[in-house]
Amino acid sequence: MQQIRLYVKGLSYSQTQSGAYALVLGEENGERRLPIIIGGFEAQSIAIALEKDMNPPRPLTHDLFKNFADQFHIGLKEVLIHKLQDGVFYSTLVCERDGESHSLDARTSDAVALAIRFKTPIFTYQEILDKAGVILGESTGKEESTDTKSTVSLTKTSSTENPGAESIKGQSLESLKKQMDEAVRNEDYERAARLRDEIDKREGS
């Protein structure tokens, strides 16, 4: 299956839903974005890794993993987001030691946090991006990598648009699609991701 490289575009968070964040990944040479709902700890770890001037006094869990791997000469070759099931993304860490490759199952948020620290590429399959990706109206045509060019943008989502507090079950499919398009235009990726998951459930049933 065709693989597509992804880059970290930023993080968005909700003022009304405690602990809810969306990790936004963008495809290489394209306009699609892949929003993934993650927890607060993982969002903080990713933000710290992207912010080059931020150095915590003690290593975070992902920093400890990186230090451990370096100490025992274990490299991280790539991260692959290989499956999307029931709204959950599944990832694999492809590691290398002494010329041998090994694959480890990992949560996507952890995998991305490690990819940034190891400066390794993130990939997904075309079919996953086709199913879960959202398209922005505008694109600069320039992609940022997970190395020295990466930055993080924490964008507040609208406090009046919290899909966790409203019932979307009774709304029509057409209405949900319009709301998702509006959420993407407003860069409210958390809302867009939740609406997308509801649309996928209905179209797949």
N, C-alpha and C positions, 0 to 999 in steps of 0.2 A: 504494500500500500504506500501511496505517496506521502512523504513527510513534509511538513512545512515548519520553518523555523519561526519561533515566537520571541518577542521582546517585551520586557516589563514596561508598561506605559504609565502605571500609577496605581494609586489606591484611592478609593472613595469611601466615605463613611456616613452613617445616618445619625442625625441628631436625636431621633425619636426612638430608635431601636438599639438598646444598649448592646455593645459588643458585636454589632453587625458591620462587616467591611466587605468590600468587593475588590479583589485583585484583578486588574485589567491588563490582559496580555494582547499584544498586537501582532499581526502576521507580517512577515518580511515582504516588502514590495507589494503591499496591499492595504486596503482600508478596513478590513474586518477586525473587530475586537472581540476577545473572549473573556467575558466577566465571570469570575469565580468567587463565590461567597466563602469567606474564611473567618477565623476567629480573631479576637483582639490581640492575643499573644503573638500569633503568627504574623499579623499585619505589622505589629511593632518590630518584630525581628527583621522583616523584609525592609521596612522603612529605615531602620538603623544601618542595614547592609548597604542600602543605596545612598545614604547620606555619608559621604566620605569624611566629613569633619566630626562625625559623632562616634566617640569611642567610649563604650561603657566601661566602668572601672573593673568589672569582673566579666568573664566571658559568658554570653548567653548560651543556651543549649546548642544552637546551630554553630556558634563559634567553637564550642567545645568539640563538636563532631568534626569540624574542619581541623582543629589542632590535633585531635586524635589521628585523623587520617594522614595528616602531614608527618606526624611522628613515626608512623608505621608504613610510610611510603605508599599510601593508597590514594589513587587519583580518581576524580569524577570526570568521566569522559563526556557524558550528556545526560539530560533529563528527557524522558519521553512521556507525554500525557497520552496514554494509549487506549483509554476506555471512558465512555460516559454512560452511566447507567442510573436511572431514577434520579437524575439531577446531580449525581455525584461523579466527580472526575477522579480517575485512577491513574497513578503515575509510577514510573519505574526509574530507579537510579542505575545507570550503567557505570560501574566502577572498574578500575584496572589496577592490578598489582602484579609485579614481576612478569609483565607481558600477558597475563591472563585476564579476561573480562568476566565480570560477575554482575548479575542483575538483582536488585533489591526492590521490593515493593515499598512504596512510600505514599504518604498523603501529599497531594499536589502542593499545598501550602508549604510543607517542609521541603519538598523537592525544589521548589522555586527559591526558597530562602538559601538552600545550599548551592544551587546553581549560581546565584549572585556571588557568593563567597568564593567559590572555586573558579569563577569566570568561565563557566562552561555553557554551551548552547542548550536551549530548550526547544523541543520539537513536539508536534502533535500530528495526527493523521488528517488528511484532507477531509475525510468523511465526518470527523468530529467538528472541524471548523465549519463545514457546510451546515451541520445540524445546529450547533450552539453559538456560532459567531453572529455578531451584530455589525451592521455596516454604518459607518459615520457618513455624514453628508459631505464633509470636507476632509481632505488629507493633504499634508505637506509633501508627501512622497519621500520623506526622510524618516528612517527608522533608527531608534537608539538601541544599543546593544546592552548586554548585562555586565559590561566591563566599565571602563572609566567614563563613558558617555551617559550612563544611566542616571536618571533623576527620578524623584518621587513627587507626586502631586497629590495632596490630600484635599479632595474636593467635597464640600459639604453638600449633602442632598437636601431636597426640599422637605421641611418638617411637616408639610401638609400632604406629602405623597409617600406614605409608608404602606407598602402592600401588606406588611405583616399585620397592620391594624384594620385593614379593610377586607371585605369579602370579595374575592375575585371569582369565586366559584360560580356565582349566578350570572356573571356577565357573558355577553356573546363573544365568540371567537374573533369576530371582526373588531369589536370594541377593544379586546385585549391587544390585538395587533397594532391598532392605532395608538394605544397607550404606550406600548413598547417603543414604537417609533419616536414618540414624544420624549420618552425617558432617555433614549439614546441621544437625541438632539440636545437635551439638557444635561448630558453627561452624568445622568443619574444611573450608574451602572448596576447598583444594587437592585433598584426597582426593575430595570430592564432584564436582569438575570432571573428574577422571580417570575416576571410575566412570561419570559421565554420558556421557563420550565413548565408553567401551566399550559401554554400553547402546545408544547411538545407532547404533553400528556394527552391532550384532547385529540391532536392530529394522529397520535399513535394508537389511539383506542379504536 
